[in-house]
Amino acid sequence: MMLFHRGQKDVIPEKRFGEVLYEGDIIMDGMCAAKNLIRNHALTENEYVTLLESASDQEVKNLLKEEAVRLRKQYYGDKVYTRGLIEFTNYCKNNCYYCGIRAGNRNAVRYRLTKEEIMDCCKEGYRLGFHTFVLQGGEDPYYTDEIMVDLIRSIKAEFPDCALTLSIGEKSYDSYRLFREAGADRYLLRHETANETHYRSLHPAAMSLAVRKQCLYDLKTLGYQVGAGFMVGSPGQTLEHMAEDLVFLQELQPQMVGIGPFIPHHDTVFAEEKAGSVDLTLYLLSVIRIMLPKVLLPATTALGTMDPQGREKGLKAGANVVMPNLSPVKNRKQYELYDNKICTGEEAAQCRGCLAGRVSRAGYRLVTDRGDAV
């Protein structure tokens, strides 16, 4: 193990792991940072930067990957949990610059599912063995609190042994409380970036990182199983930004974390931007598993879009959740957050069958449990 000045090769002798991590501008090397993360499940922001700078170091990658797999097996065995994804509206009031269903995209073909269509998706999912449903959509004002409460109650009444996850964006504390009281179990709300300047470059002025973070803390207060997350390689993102994301997750302690590579959409201002790195996403999956050993961590569709073996690689890096699509096939291509999204033409049974095979080939077992955080 060596300690050095950033940007220099000055070796500071006789510093053993766990003794002095910092002295002025002296910092750890990547291997030391990795070992410190494994031991303490937490790092400082500067330490995370050092760890991210070592993402191409094969020895560090292998160490983190092995520990991530060990931890996910310790807490979840060989189980991979399924979430039946129902993308029920692609209307959105927001204008996030990276998103294909942003309000300003006049080329988007909009749709909303009726309550009957949503219930039919759940029925088909339940028949296929799903015990978690994820209602995901843009921030669509059409779905008022009253409509959502009725929908939540109906799903929980018909499928009482199933978990219900919402992913419908920023709401008031009272709205979240109503949804929770109606029976919602989990809530996914990616923070996207924990850095204020970076957030401003990805979102219009009407949106606020402080509000986003407060929503996540409100959800935790109300007893939801909470999911946060961020894009890897989004425009303008630096290693320092990602280090801030990791520190924020460390502080929030969510039960779920969703990350995936940024993929540009042709009808956004970032259409010509480079996509995020699959390898860095996999590295971060291992880091997050070690940081939050009991976390529910998806191998995302974005990974599978960027790499034909992306979801398998995600599972081998520490992920333990997959999210097959239960949405009606006629609407899947319309829920286009980014270009070239996979599985838009498959029936629900095809999606599940395909994933079962992929999970098995990765050395794990697709199960039908609710898959709550341990």
N, C-alpha and C positions, 0 to 999 in steps of 0.2 A: 504494500500500500504506500502511495506517495501523496504528500501534500505539496501544492504548488501555488504560485501566483497565477491568477487567470491571465492567459495569454503569454505566460512565460514558462520556462522549463526549470526554474530554480527548485531543486529538491530540498525539502526540509527534513533532515535525517532524524531517525529515532523517534518518530511519531507513530505510535501503534493505534490500531483501530479502537475507537471508543474513548480515546484520551482527549486531545484538543482538536476540535473540528474546525474552529476558526481562531485566527489570531490576526487582527487587522484585516488585510485583504486576502489572507491565506485561506484556501478552501480545500475541500475533499476532492479526490478523484472520483470517477464514476463508480468503480467497484466498491469503494468505501461508502458512497452514498447508498448503493444497492444493499449492502450488508446492514447499514444503519436502518434502512426502511424495513428490512426483514425482521430486525430485532425489535424495533419500536413501533412499527406500523404508522409512522408519521415522520415527516421531514419539515424543515423550514422552507420558505420560498426559494432561497438561494440554493439550498441543497437539491430541491426539485429541478432547478435549472441545470445543475451539474449532472443530475441523473438523466435529464432529457438530452443533454449534450453527448451522452454516451449511448444513445439509442442505436448507433451502428456498431457498437462494440459487441462482438459475438459472445464473448465470455460473460459480459454483464447481461446480455439478453437471455442467454441460457440459464443463468442463475435465477433471474427474476421469473422466467417462464416455469422453471421447475418448482419454485416455491409457490407460485400462483396455482399450479395444478395440484400441488400437495394440499394447499388450503381448501380449494374447492372440493376436493375429494374428502377431506377431513369433515367438512360441514354438510356436504350434499351428496357424497358418494359418487356414483356414476350417473345420477339422475340429471336429465335435462328437461326443464319445464316448458310447456307450451302455453302461449297466450293467443287466444283467438282474436285477431285484429279486425275491427269493424270500422272502416273509414266512412262515417255517416254523413259528412258534409264537407264540401271543399270551398264553401263561402268563407271569407275571412275579412274582418274589418281592418286588419293591420296591413302594413306595407313593408314588411321586413325585406330588405334588399336582396336576400339570397333565395327567397322562397318562390316556387312556381305557382302557388295559389294565393299570392299576395293580392290585395284588393286592387292594385293598379294594373294587374295583368288582364287586359281586355281580351286576350286570346284564349283564356281559360274557359272551358265548357263547364258551367257550374251545375251542381246537383245537390239535392238533399234527400236522404232516405226517410221514408215515413216510419212511424212507429211499427207498423205491421212488417215492413221490410226488415227493420232492425231485429224484431222478435224472430222473424224467419231465419235470419243469420245466426242468431243464438241457438235456435232449435237444431239447425244443421250442424253447428259446432258441437252441441251437446251430444248429438247422435254419433259424431266422430270421436268423442271422448274428451273434448275440451272442458276444463273446469275453471278457466279464467277467461273472461271476455274483456276486451279493451275497446271502449268507445272513444275513438279519436277523430278530431275534426278541427277545422279552422275556428277562429273566434267568431262564431256566427250568431248575431243578435236574434235571429229567428227562434233559436232554441232558448227560450226564457227559462228562468228558474222553475217556474211551474211545469213547463214541458219536460224539463230534465228530471225533476223530482218524480213525476208520473212515470217516466221511462225507467228510471232507476228502480222504483218500487215494483214495477211490472216485471222487470228482469229478475229481481231478487225473489219475488213471489213465485215465479215459475221455475226458477233454478236456485233454490235455497242453498244447495251444496256448492255453489260456484262463487268465486270471487269476481268482483266487478271493479275494473280500473277505468278511470276517466283520464282523458288527455285532451282538454278543451281550453287550455290557456289560462290567462290571468282573470280572476274573478275576485269579488269582494270576500271578506271574511265571512259575512252572513250567507253568501251564496255557497261557499264551501261547507259551512255548517249545515245548511239545508240538505246538500247532497250527501253529506256524511250521515245525517239523521235518517235519510231515506234508504241508506244501505250501501253506499259506495265504500269500497274497502281501500282502494289505492288511487294515487294520482300521479301522473307523469307530467313534469313541467321542466323541460330542459332550460337551464339558465343561459346556454349558448356561449357565453363568455363572462368571466368574472371581472374583467378589466373595463373600467368606465370608458376610456378612450376608444378601445376596440369595439365595445358595445355601440357607441355612437356611430361608428363607421359602418355598422351592419343594420342599424335600425333608424327609422325616422325620429325626429325630435319629440314627437308625441309619446314615444315609448320610453320607459325608464328602467334601468338596471336595478335601482333601489326598490322599485315596485315589484319587479320580478323576484328579487331575493326575499322580500317581505311575504310574498305569496307562498313561497316554499316554507318559510318559518310558520306561517299561519296554518298551513296544511299539517305540519308536524304537531303543532299545538292541538289541533282537532283530532289527532289520533289516526290519521291516514298512514298507510305505508307509502312513503314518498320517494319519487324518482326524480333526479336531476340529471344533468349531462351537458355535453358540449360537442361542437363540430371540431374535427381534427383537420387542420390545414385550411381553415376558412380565410378569406382574403384579409391580408394585413396581420394575421396572427403570428406572434413570435413565441419563442420558447418561454420567455418571461410571462407572456399571457397564459400559456398552458400551465405554468407553475402556479399562477394565481388561481386557475381553475381547480387544481389539485388541492391547494390550501383551503379553498372554499368548500370543496367536498369533504375535506377532513374536518372542518368546523361544523358543517351541516349534519354529517353522519346520516345520509339518506339510506333507505333500505334497498333502493334500486338506483343504478346509474346507467344511462344510455349514451354511448359515444359511437360515432361513425365518421368515416372520412367525408369531408365536404365534397359535394358533387355539384357542379354548376348546372343551372337551368337556362335554356336558350332565351327565355322571355324575361330575364332579369338583368340588372346592370352588371352582374358578375358573370355574364355568359361566357366571356373569353378567359376567365380566370382558370388557373391550374387546379385540378382536383387534389384533394388531400391524399396523404400517403397511407396505404394499407399497412405497411410494415410499422409505421409509427403508431397507428391505431392499435395494432396487436400488442406492441410494446406497452402502450398505455393501459390496455386491458389487464395485462399482468401487474402493472404498477397499482392499478385501482383494486384488484383482487387482494393484493398484499396489504394495501392501506385500509381496506374495508373487507376483512376476511369473509364475513357472512353476507355480503352484498349479493343481490340478484342482478346478474350482469348479462345482458343480451348479446348474442352474436347477431348483429343487425343486418337488415336487408341492404343497407348501403354497403356494408362489407361484401355481401354477395354480389352486388351490382358491380363493384370495382374489381372483384377477383372471383372467378368461377368457383374457387375453393375457399372463398373468404369466410363463410360461416363455419366451415370445418376448422379452419385455422383459428378463428375466434374461440371456439370451444377448447382447442388445444392450448390456448393462451390464458385460459382461466374463466371464460364465459360459461354460463349454465342455463341460459334462457333462449328460446327461439320464438318468433311471432308470426306464424302462418296467417295468411289473409283469409278472412271469412266474408269480406265484402262481396256484393254481387259483381260478377265478372264484367257486366256492362258498365260499371262505374270505376273499375280499378285504374284504368289508364287516365281517368279524369282527376284522380287524386295524385297529381304529379308534382311532388315537392322538388324533384330534381330529374334530370334527363336519364333515360334508359333504365328506369326502375324495373327490376325483375319480377316475375310471377304475376304479371298483370293479366295474363290470359288463361290462368289455370283455375279450375274449380277448387273449392275448399278441400275436397278429398285428395285431389292431386297434390296440392300444396303440402298437406300433412304427410302424405305418403312419401313425397320427395324428401321432405325434411327428416322423416324417420330413417330413411336410408343414409342420408348424409350424417346424421348423428351417430348411427351405428358404425359407419366407416371411420368416424373420428374416435371411436373407442368408448362411446357413451350410450345411454339408453333413454329414449324418449318416453316420458311418463305422462299420465293423465291427472296427477295430483293438482290441487289448487296451487301448490308451490309458494307458500308463504315464506317470508324471510324467517330464518331460525334465530 
